[in-house]
């Protein structure tokens, strides 16, 4: 039977290495268990209520995060319970992206449709998705009580839809979209369907025609017409998308169909999406501008090194150690598109050496010649090819990422 109790034993299963530093949990298992026992006792009180949440503005909207260890573990266990009771599995981008590359590489004739759901989390009617959870007898009374407690919190109630930033919102949204996803997978001639949050990607054996009217989203949700994309890939000849291009971007990658002749099949090249390249360049600029204010050279070096490195993000029972970074975030990039990375390296070197513009005039007098030479050695291309892995202490990692919170 599923153990849904909000106990220290169950919290230990959800504990991460970052928690130990973030919440100053001590130096060993006994210390961790003692801390989590206090968390269990606090949540178990009739008077327990979620405190104020941290709020942060991002490019896609405001995100929230729990302000204390008690609220954090209450949310984690609640999310864990709902996922397990309803058998919810969120889409793994590291699994679906290689599938997409293989399918697009197969060639032949196919039709592609891509959709984007507008203001996804903000548009989901909270009452309707909560009813799906509350009306199911399998979820424990304790879980339902904490769920109601959460959605009575002033920070939550004054925002539309599901709050961004907490894993529970992703889980609830998956439950809300379950019937729609099942319908799409059964569409005639659809041999591949995936949805990652608000991004939908579909492949068909035969022309589906104008299927948009058939794709009836759950109440409150609607597509962004400007982001809808159609593509017809023939056996031979160039490909043209509905926006006049020859490529499709999805989850940070650009899938570009190259054609040299109308009598030959296209060749797929996978590179980094221009939006993602712009994001990395923005992070470089923010690191340099912050250095102009703080004069903290070691922090600047750490930030630029981080962008060009790979790092451990934990363990998985099936896959072992998990990594992220310049290599692992761009695994699908083809050799023909390595220029995407060398372009970023060139941008970095020019920014470091610049003596003009709003940045150059401030930066040039601050960096010594040896420091400039040291920074010039940092290379995303090298970190990508050599799979360079570096260790970053959790507290240092928080400081490195601090200025990129809204990017």
N, C-alpha and C positions, 0 to 999 in steps of 0.2 A: 504493500500500500504506500502511496506517495506521502512522504513526510513533509507537511506544509508548515510545521511549527517554526515560529520565529525564535529559534534557540541558538545559543552560542555554538553548539555542535554544527548546526547547519550554516551558521555564519562563517565558521572556519573553512568550510568548503568553498565559500565565495571570496575568501581573503586573497588579495594580490600583494605582490612585493611592494608596489607603490603605496599601498595603504599603510604599511609599516612605517614608512617615512612621513607620509602625509599627516597621519594621526598620532605620531610619536608613540607607537604601541609597545615599545620596549625591545628586548634583545633575544627573546626566545619564545617557544611555544607556550610556556606557562604564562608569560606576560601577555601574549596575544589573547589567550583564552580568558584571562582575568578581565581584560578590557572588553571583550565581546560578551562576557557574562553581565557586565554592567549595562551594555547596550540592550541585552535581552530583558533585563529587569526594567529598564526605562520604557521600552516598547510595550511591555506587559502591563503597565499601569493604566487604569481607566482614564487617567487625565492626559495620557500621551497624545500629542498633536504635533504635526510637522511645524518646524520653525520657519523663519523667513528663508527663502532661497536666494542664492547668489544669482545675479542677473548680468548678462553680458551681451552687448550688441555685436552682431556678426553681419556679414554682407547679405546673408539670406534671411535675416531676422534676429529677434532676441532669443537667446538660449539661457536656460537656467541650469543650476547644479545645486545639490544639497550642501548646506552650510556646515553640517556637523556629521560626525561618524554615526550617530544614532539614525538620523534621517537617511543617510547613505545606505546603511545595511537594511533598513526597513524597505526602502525602494528596491534594493537588489533581490531580497528574498521574495518580495511581492511579484517582481518581474519573473523570477525563477519559477514561482508557483504557477503563474498564469501560462508561461511558455510550456511547462510540462503537462499541466492539466489539459490544455487545448492542442497539444502536440504542434506547437508553432516553431517553425524553423525559418529564420531570416535568411535571405539570399546572400550567399557568399560570393563577393565579387571576384575573389581569387580563383573561384571554381568556374563561374560562368564566362568570364572573359576569355580564357583559353578555348572554351567550347565555341564561342563566337568566332574566334580567329580560325579554328579548324573548319567550321562550317562555311565561312566566307571564302576560305582558300580552296574549297572543293571545286569551285567553278560551276559550270552548268548554268541552267536557267533557274532563277528564283526571283521572288518579289519580297521586298523588305518594307516594313512599316515601323516607324519610331514615333512615340508619343511622349509628351511631358504633361504631368498633372499639375495644374497651377495651385500654388499656395497649399501644398498637400496637407501638412499637419494642421495648419490654421483653419482649414476648411472642413475637417472631419467633425461631425456633430458629436460632441462629447456624450450627451445623453443616450444616443443610440448605441454607441460602442460600449458604454458602461452597462447598458441593459443586457448586451450579449454576454457579459461576464457575470453580472449579478444574478441573472436568471438560470445559471448553470449550477446544479446541486453539487457538482464535483469540487468546486472551489470552496475552501474552508471558510467558516464564519470569520475567523481571525483575519484572513486575507481580504475579505469583502469589507470588513470594518476599517482596515488600513487604507484600502482603495477609496472608500467614501471620505475618510479623513483627509487624504491627499487632495481630492477634488473639491474640498471645502476650504482649502488654504487660500487666503486672499491673493497671493502671487499667482496661483493657478487660475482662479475664477475670473480675474480681470483680463486674462488673455483669451483670444478666440481659439477654439479647437484644442488640439493636444499640444502640450508644451514641448518645444524643441530642447534638446540637450540631455534628456534622460532616456535610458534604454526602454523603459516601460512604454513610452509613446510609440516607439518602433514596433514593439510587440502588439500593442492594441491596434495599431494601424494595419498590421498584417492580418489580424483577426477580422477587421472590418472589410478588408479587400479580398478575403478568402474566396467568396462566391464568384466575384468578378474574375479573379485569376483562373478559377476552374472553368468558367465559361470560355475564356479566351483560349485556353489550351485545347478545347474541343471544337474550335472553329474549323470548318472544312479546309483541308489542304494546309493547315498550319502545322509545321513539323518542328518548330522551335518557338517557345515563348518564355520570356523572363521579364521580371519587373524588379528593379532595385529602387526601393522607396518610391519615387515619383517618375522614374524613367522606365518606359516600356519599350521592349525590343521584340519584333516578331518576324519570322521567316515563313514564306509560303511556297509550295510546289507549283501552284497555279495562281493566276491573277485573281486576287480577292476583290478587285474593284473598289468601290467606295464603301469600305467597311465601317468607317467612323460612326455613322448613325446606329450601327448595330452594337457598338461598344458603349453600353449604358453603364456609366460609373455609378457607384453607390451615392446615396443622397448627399448633397453638399459639395461634391467634387466635379470638376470640369477640366477639359484639356486646354492647353495653351496652343491655339491654332498656329501661331508663329513658329512654334518649335516642332510641329508635326512634319515628318519627313517621309517621302516615298522614294523607292528605288526599284528599278527593273534591271536585273542583271541577265543579259543574254549569253548564249553560248560563245559568241564572238562579238568583237566590236566594243567601242567605248561605252562607258556607263554614264548616265546623267541622272542626277537626283532631282527631286521636285523643286529644289532651290537653285538649280542650274549648275551644281558642282559635280564632283566625281567621288566624294568621300562622305563618310558617316562618322560622327564622333559619338562615343559612348563611354561613360565612366572614366574620363581622363585620357582616352586613346582616340587617335584618328585612324580609321580604316579607309585607306585610299586605294581606289581601283585604277591602276595605271594601264593605259592602252596606247600602243604604237601603230596599230592598224585595225581597220574594220574587219579584216579577215582573220585576226588572231584573238585568242582569249585574253582577258585582262590579267594583270599580275597584281596581287594584293601586297601593299606595303603598309605596315603598322608603325605609327609614330606617336609622339606625345601631342595631345590636343593643344591647340594654340592658347586656349583659356588656361590650361595648366602651366604652360611655359610662362605666360604672363604672371601667374601666381607666384612662381619661383623667383622670377625677376623682381617682383614687388617685395618679396621677403628679403632679397639681397639689399634692395634700396632702403628698406626699413632698418635693417641691421646697421648699415652705414650711417644713416641719419641719426640713429640712436647713439652710435659711437661719437658723433660730433657733439652730442650733448653731455654724455657721461665720461668721455675720454677713457673708457674701460676697454683697453686693447685686447686683453685676454678673453673678455666676453664676446667681443666682435669676432675674434679668431674662432672661438668655440661655435658661434652661430653659423659662420660660413663653412666651417669644417663639418658641422652637423648636416648642412644641406648637401654636402658631397660625400656623406658616409652612409653606412647601414648600422642598425642597432637591434638588439634583442628586445622583443616586446612580450616575452613570456613563453609558456609551454602549452602544448596541446597533447592530449592523451593519444591521439591518432598520428599527429604529424611531428611530434617532438618540439624542438625549439622553433619559435616563430620570429621572423625578422621583418623589419620595415626599413625604408631608406631608398637611396637613389637607384640601387640595383633592383631590389625586391618590389619597389613601386612601379617599375618600368620593365618588367620581365618580358613583355610581349614585343618590345620595340625591335624592329628589324635592322640589320646592318645598314641598309640603304637609308635609314632615318636616324643614324647616329648623329647626323648633323644637328638634330634638335638639341642634343646635349652639348655639342661643341659650340653651338650658338650661345647657349647660356654661359659657358666658360668665357667666351669672347666678351659677352656683356659684363661679366664680373671683372675681368681684367681692365676693361675700359673704364668702368666705374671707379676702380681702385686708383687708376693712374690719372683720372680726369682732374684738371685744374680749373675747369670752366663750369658755368652753370651754378645753380643754387647749392648743389652738393659738392662739386669740385672745389669751389672757393672756400668752403668750410673744411673739407677733408684734407686737401693738399698740405696745409701747414701743420696738421696734426700728426700725420704718419711719417715716421722716419724712413730713410731709404731701406734699412734692414727689415723693418716691419712690412713695408710695401712688397719687398721681394718675397718675404715669407707668405704673405697673403696670395701673391701671384701663383704660388705653387699649388694652391687649392684648386682641385679640378673635379667637377661632377662626372666628366667622362671617365676619368681614372677610377673614381669610386665605383662607377657603374661596371666597368670592365673587370677590375680586379676584385670586385665584391668586398671592398674594405669594410670590416666590421669594427666599430669602436664602442667602448662602454661609456655611458653617460649616467652619472648618479641621478636618481629621481629628482632631488631638489635642484640640481644643476639643470636638468632637462626642463623643469618648470620655468626657470629663469631664462633659458635659451628661447623658449617658445612664447614667453610673455608678450613680446611686441607683435607677434603674429596672430594674436587672438581673434582679430576681426577679419583676417585674410582667408 
